[in-house]
Amino acid sequence: QVQLVESGGGLVQPGGSLRLSCVGSGFTFSIYTMGWFRQAPGKERELVASITSIGGSLDYVDSVKGRFTISRDNAKNTLYLQMNSLKPEDTAVYYCNRRYSPADSWGHGTQVTVSS
């Protein structure tokens, strides 16, 4: 079955950086457009960034453009999100999944907290 395991979150001060990782298994990772999503308390889950199967096209929500970078290593079935210049409003649980056909079984996510 599909498994998605996110890691790399933590507590960071405003202006700091984190790098998130997501390992996918149980499906052919390399053929899917993958995405990073986040859900803040009391808010709906939103797509933050996505990357096509071979990384040729990247897409970001306006609020993270210029600060976040999505990448992938298909040989390792791994998706990354480099987050720089973090802001308190980036605080959320971050998840990865297929962008256009999300697996029903979301991972546990990784908590990112931006606070001084």
C-alpha atoms as a printed R data frame, in Angstrom:
    type eleno elety resid chain resno      x      y       z
1   ATOM     1    CA   GLN     A     1  0.000  0.000   0.000
2   ATOM     2    CA   VAL     A     2  0.997  3.626  -0.438
3   ATOM     3    CA   GLN     A     3  3.155  4.999   2.349
4   ATOM     4    CA   LEU     A     4  4.375  8.553   2.728
5   ATOM     5    CA   VAL     A     5  6.770  9.406   5.534
6   ATOM     6    CA   GLU     A     6  7.607 13.040   6.196
7   ATOM     7    CA   SER     A     7 10.463 14.298   8.357
8   ATOM     8    CA   GLY     A     8 12.595 17.336   9.043
9   ATOM     9    CA   GLY     A     9 10.214 19.643  10.856
10  ATOM    10    CA   GLY     A    10 10.919 21.422  14.102
11  ATOM    11    CA   LEU     A    11 10.902 24.682  16.002
12  ATOM    12    CA   VAL     A    12 12.716 27.544  14.302
13  ATOM    13    CA   GLN     A    13 12.944 31.282  14.830
14  ATOM    14    CA   PRO     A    14 11.551 33.705  12.262
15  ATOM    15    CA   GLY     A    15 14.017 34.051   9.422
16  ATOM    16    CA   GLY     A    16 15.357 30.566   9.941
17  ATOM    17    CA   SER     A    17 15.475 27.587   7.601
18  ATOM    18    CA   LEU     A    18 14.371 23.960   7.539
19  ATOM    19    CA   ARG     A    19 14.586 21.173   4.995
20  ATOM    20    CA   LEU     A    20 11.731 18.712   4.859
21  ATOM    21    CA   SER     A    21 11.963 15.239   3.352
22  ATOM    22    CA   CYS     A    22  9.303 12.761   2.269
23  ATOM    23    CA   VAL     A    23  9.900  9.155   1.294
24  ATOM    24    CA   GLY     A    24  7.223  7.483  -0.776
25  ATOM    25    CA   SER     A    25  6.680  3.754  -1.231
26  ATOM    26    CA   GLY     A    26  4.030  1.403  -2.552
27  ATOM    27    CA   PHE     A    27  3.647  3.259  -5.847
28  ATOM    28    CA   THR     A    28  5.811  4.306  -8.785
29  ATOM    29    CA   PHE     A    29  7.065  7.535  -7.253
30  ATOM    30    CA   SER     A    30  8.942  8.692 -10.338
31  ATOM    31    CA   ILE     A    31  5.920  9.039 -12.625
32  ATOM    32    CA   TYR     A    32  3.823 11.274 -10.379
33  ATOM    33    CA   THR     A    33  3.668 15.021  -9.939
34  ATOM    34    CA   MET     A    34  4.273 15.359  -6.205
35  ATOM    35    CA   GLY     A    35  3.281 18.105  -3.846
36  ATOM    36    CA   TRP     A    36  3.864 19.500  -0.404
37  ATOM    37    CA   PHE     A    37  0.739 20.471   1.486
38  ATOM    38    CA   ARG     A    38  0.287 22.124   4.851
39  ATOM    39    CA   GLN     A    39 -2.475 22.482   7.387
40  ATOM    40    CA   ALA     A    40 -2.473 25.121  10.075
41  ATOM    41    CA   PRO     A    41 -4.741 24.888  13.146
42  ATOM    42    CA   GLY     A    42 -8.311 25.750  12.222
43  ATOM    43    CA   LYS     A    43 -7.539 25.971   8.516
44  ATOM    44    CA   GLU     A    44 -8.000 23.708   5.532
45  ATOM    45    CA   ARG     A    45 -5.097 21.827   4.041
46  ATOM    46    CA   GLU     A    46 -3.474 23.788   1.215
47  ATOM    47    CA   LEU     A    47 -1.051 22.951  -1.558
48  ATOM    48    CA   VAL     A    48  2.231 24.764  -0.976
49  ATOM    49    CA   ALA     A    49  4.412 23.537  -3.835
50  ATOM    50    CA   SER     A    50  4.475 20.875  -6.514
51  ATOM    51    CA   ILE     A    51  6.981 19.369  -8.917
52  ATOM    52    CA   THR     A    52  6.415 17.321 -12.052
53  ATOM    53    CA   SER     A    53  7.721 13.793 -12.439
54  ATOM    54    CA   ILE     A    54 11.186 14.697 -13.718
55  ATOM    55    CA   GLY     A    55 11.329 18.086 -12.076
56  ATOM    56    CA   GLY     A    56 10.783 20.103 -15.211
57  ATOM    57    CA   SER     A    57  8.027 22.263 -13.812
58  ATOM    58    CA   LEU     A    58  7.692 23.723 -10.337
59  ATOM    59    CA   ASP     A    59  4.691 25.510  -8.866
60  ATOM    60    CA   TYR     A    60  4.339 27.477  -5.629
61  ATOM    61    CA   VAL     A    61  1.579 29.205  -3.741
62  ATOM    62    CA   ASP     A    62  2.179 32.960  -3.780
63  ATOM    63    CA   SER     A    63  2.896 33.166  -0.062
64  ATOM    64    CA   VAL     A    64  6.051 31.019  -0.321
65  ATOM    65    CA   LYS     A    65  7.454 32.091  -3.686
66  ATOM    66    CA   GLY     A    66 11.083 33.108  -3.404
67  ATOM    67    CA   ARG     A    67 11.446 31.446   0.001
68  ATOM    68    CA   PHE     A    68 10.674 27.744  -0.546
69  ATOM    69    CA   THR     A    69 12.217 25.357  -3.073
70  ATOM    70    CA   ILE     A    70 10.778 21.962  -3.943
71  ATOM    71    CA   SER     A    71 12.967 19.214  -5.385
72  ATOM    72    CA   ARG     A    72 13.012 15.449  -5.749
73  ATOM    73    CA   ASP     A    73 15.364 12.493  -6.093
74  ATOM    74    CA   ASN     A    74 13.530  9.764  -7.982
75  ATOM    75    CA   ALA     A    75 16.345  7.277  -7.385
76  ATOM    76    CA   LYS     A    76 15.616  7.590  -3.662
77  ATOM    77    CA   ASN     A    77 11.821  8.019  -3.951
78  ATOM    78    CA   THR     A    78 12.288 11.198  -1.973
79  ATOM    79    CA   LEU     A    79 10.689 14.623  -2.147
80  ATOM    80    CA   TYR     A    80 12.263 17.677  -0.499
81  ATOM    81    CA   LEU     A    81 11.162 21.143   0.556
82  ATOM    82    CA   GLN     A    82 13.833 23.690   1.399
83  ATOM    83    CA   MET     A    83 12.245 26.449   3.440
84  ATOM    84    CA   ASN     A    84 14.138 29.698   3.995
85  ATOM    85    CA   SER     A    85 13.161 33.021   5.574
86  ATOM    86    CA   LEU     A    86 10.489 31.277   7.578
87  ATOM    87    CA   LYS     A    87  7.627 33.333   9.010
88  ATOM    88    CA   PRO     A    88  5.244 32.628  11.888
89  ATOM    89    CA   GLU     A    89  2.449 32.160   9.341
90  ATOM    90    CA   ASP     A    90  4.337 29.166   7.936
91  ATOM    91    CA   THR     A    91  3.549 27.288  11.151
92  ATOM    92    CA   ALA     A    92  1.631 24.144  10.200
93  ATOM    93    CA   VAL     A    93  1.833 20.408   9.778
94  ATOM    94    CA   TYR     A    94  3.439 19.679   6.430
95  ATOM    95    CA   TYR     A    95  2.468 16.657   4.326
96  ATOM    96    CA   CYS     A    96  3.497 15.267   0.988
97  ATOM    97    CA   ASN     A    97  1.297 13.457  -1.497
98  ATOM    98    CA   ARG     A    98  0.645 13.044  -5.174
99  ATOM    99    CA   ARG     A    99 -0.729 16.355  -6.417
100 ATOM   100    CA   TYR     A   100 -3.425 15.219  -8.854
101 ATOM   101    CA   SER     A   101 -4.392 11.856  -7.412
102 ATOM   102    CA   PRO     A   102 -3.668 12.054  -3.717
103 ATOM   103    CA   ALA     A   103 -3.369  8.756  -1.945
104 ATOM   104    CA   ASP     A   104 -6.128  8.216   0.598
105 ATOM   105    CA   SER     A   105 -3.537  7.291   3.194
106 ATOM   106    CA   TRP     A   106 -1.819 10.555   4.077
107 ATOM   107    CA   GLY     A   107  1.304 10.333   6.188
108 ATOM   108    CA   HIS     A   108  1.557 11.658   9.722
109 ATOM   109    CA   GLY     A   109  3.128 14.869   8.485
110 ATOM   110    CA   THR     A   110  5.891 16.856  10.118
111 ATOM   111    CA   GLN     A   111  5.258 19.809  12.403
112 ATOM   112    CA   VAL     A   112  6.883 23.121  11.545
113 ATOM   113    CA   THR     A   113  6.667 25.824  14.195
114 ATOM   114    CA   VAL     A   114  8.069 29.281  13.550
115 ATOM   115    CA   SER     A   115  8.279 31.297  16.741
116 ATOM   116    CA   SER     A   116 10.656 33.457  18.709
